[in-house]
Amino acid sequence: MFLQLAHTKLNVYQFSQELALESYKITKNFPADEKFAMVQQIRRAAISVHLNLAEGCSRKS
């Protein structure tokens, strides 16, 4: 059984998860010359939103 935290119930958290998945799907089709520049930056940014929401919800202030 998984621990259900408050941030997993937020709509914005669910949307950020969808954003991360979509960014991976879309960037998979980018040209080869962009594979190590723009693709990695887009993917990291999408994951960062998702992780920052989880971290922010775990704080008490």
Helices and strands as residue ranges (DSSP letters): G 6-9, H 11-27, G 32-34, H 38-58
